[in-house]
Amino acid sequence: MAPSGTAATPEKKLGSEFEPSPWGDFFIEYEPKPQQRSEDWMMTRADKLKEDVHMMFNTSNSTEGMFLLDTLQHLGIDHLFEEQIHNTLSEILENKLTSSASLHEEALRFRLLREHGHWVSPDVFNKFKGEDGTFKRDITSQPSVLLCLYNAAHLLIHGEPALEEAIFFARHHLELVSGSLKSPLAQQVKRALHRPLPRSCKRVETLYYISEYEEEEGHNPVLLELAKLDFNLLQHVHLKELKAITEWWKHIYDNIGLSYIRNRVVESYTWAYVIYYERCFELPRIIIAKMMLLITILDDTYDTHGTIEDCRKLHEAVQRWDESAISLLPEYLKKFYIELLRTFKNIEGEMPIDINYDIYHLKKAIQNNVTGYLQEAEWSHKNHKPRFIDQVNLTSLTVGAPTVCVSMMTGMGDTIMKQALKWTADVPDVVVATGKIVRYMNDLAAFKRGKCNSDVASSVDCYINEYSVTRDVAIARIDALMEDEWRTLNQARFGNRVLLPAMQRIISLALSASFIYDNMNDAYTASEHLEKTIERLFIEPM
């Protein structure tokens, strides 16, 4: 694509100078320090602690089970108790709280049920309001209750003004008391005011909460020990995967010889990891990471390097998807194209026989991605400034969300695999909403740093140009549009319950974007923003 405002030329563009990843081959050579306990001991101990937690479920009433479930989720060990959690949610759903239940209990019940796809009316909060319809003043002196209400209300859907009012009320009073709170509540309130819990990246939140839970009065030492053991055991698994995928990427990166692309294998794996961190999901983790790396190569080729002729030829080759198309390509792209075809062939060949995953849909998603990239290239070549809505509709797809969502379906159970894959490949509203959230966050980060890696104007630029508004007005409008998409995602949970596991994973992609683009930083491209978190996730044991 040619720089905006100039005519396209056959020469390659100078491209952006991407900083190298700080990780390089680190995870190929890295050997973790020996721990005090062997892995076998840790697994045996974890099994014993899980039995203790089973007993907690068996002896808890529905309210106690509700608080136990919340703690397990926050500590990142809910994946160990799926059957018990299913039963607890059923009990919570069937047994409404009594009229004497506290606002804390009602808000927690509301959040847990909505998170898990069960509809609850916001009318449950009416009993905590006065005759004027506003929340009673005595609530304002209970910051932990305000925090619970604030987080619960962020599961609102379109057309729920009562929950909008609850958010405003809770936020206002939390801001008033935030400077006087003690640890760990002070840190939890600060994070929630920055990004409420239902819109935070779950695995990163776990990093904070495990250490904070230890400070909480009356914390359960069994849950704390199990959370630390599970984290450390999973860390062993993830380190092996990091080594394998870094070796795979090193071979490809060295072979294709494209010096202009972002070298982001550790960052890609980290992004896949926060979507699928559980032990049994190695396959989707690796496929998601590989798709992100392939998308990055394509994106950087179209955005920062290829001429319009190169872009058209690459598009044609990808649509043909056959080795005979190699001859269409300029010399510098031939090795990449070979690796693209080989990667898909290997994924298909290595797919376990008990996983009924049709790779055709993943291939088609990549082809659609490239069609979008070519449209962006044609816009730039013609110096065309798209309307804001046209820019968003296209770039929310080229940001890669449909491809990543299709690759995520490798983690679905066999009973819904075929249905979930076909549904996701058709790009339903939940995928579109996720793509828009990722795109808006990406563009806000690019706008903050004053540059964009693409010649196509960002959504912020398009809004400013089309509506002749200031930077601050455009950003506020995009924040409002992003809020609409969050509500669309919340609504999606109440659709087809059979597809709920697929929807929850797709929503987790949107949640992961809040981590990658936190504080309007693009931590995937400017990966120094991820460095400390990667150390905590994969190098430092709990």
Secondary structure as GFF3:
##gff-version 3
##sequence-region A 1 542
A	DSSP	alpha_helix	26	29	.	.	.	ID=ss1
A	DSSP	alpha_helix	39	58	.	.	.	ID=ss2
A	DSSP	alpha_helix	62	75	.	.	.	ID=ss3
A	DSSP	three_ten_helix	78	80	.	.	.	ID=ss4
A	DSSP	alpha_helix	82	94	.	.	.	ID=ss5
A	DSSP	alpha_helix	103	115	.	.	.	ID=ss6
A	DSSP	three_ten_helix	122	128	.	.	.	ID=ss7
A	DSSP	three_ten_helix	137	141	.	.	.	ID=ss8
A	DSSP	alpha_helix	143	153	.	.	.	ID=ss9
A	DSSP	alpha_helix	161	177	.	.	.	ID=ss10
A	DSSP	three_ten_helix	178	180	.	.	.	ID=ss11
A	DSSP	alpha_helix	185	194	.	.	.	ID=ss12
A	DSSP	three_ten_helix	197	199	.	.	.	ID=ss13
A	DSSP	alpha_helix	202	213	.	.	.	ID=ss14
A	DSSP	alpha_helix	221	256	.	.	.	ID=ss15
A	DSSP	alpha_helix	265	275	.	.	.	ID=ss16
A	DSSP	three_ten_helix	279	281	.	.	.	ID=ss17
A	DSSP	alpha_helix	282	300	.	.	.	ID=ss18
A	DSSP	pi_helix	301	305	.	.	.	ID=ss19
A	DSSP	alpha_helix	308	320	.	.	.	ID=ss20
A	DSSP	three_ten_helix	323	328	.	.	.	ID=ss21
A	DSSP	alpha_helix	331	350	.	.	.	ID=ss22
A	DSSP	alpha_helix	360	381	.	.	.	ID=ss23
A	DSSP	alpha_helix	388	398	.	.	.	ID=ss24
A	DSSP	alpha_helix	401	408	.	.	.	ID=ss25
A	DSSP	three_ten_helix	409	411	.	.	.	ID=ss26
A	DSSP	alpha_helix	417	425	.	.	.	ID=ss27
A	DSSP	alpha_helix	429	448	.	.	.	ID=ss28
A	DSSP	alpha_helix	459	467	.	.	.	ID=ss29
A	DSSP	alpha_helix	471	492	.	.	.	ID=ss30
A	DSSP	three_ten_helix	497	499	.	.	.	ID=ss31
A	DSSP	alpha_helix	500	516	.	.	.	ID=ss32
A	DSSP	three_ten_helix	518	520	.	.	.	ID=ss33
A	DSSP	three_ten_helix	527	529	.	.	.	ID=ss34
A	DSSP	alpha_helix	531	538	.	.	.	ID=ss35
###
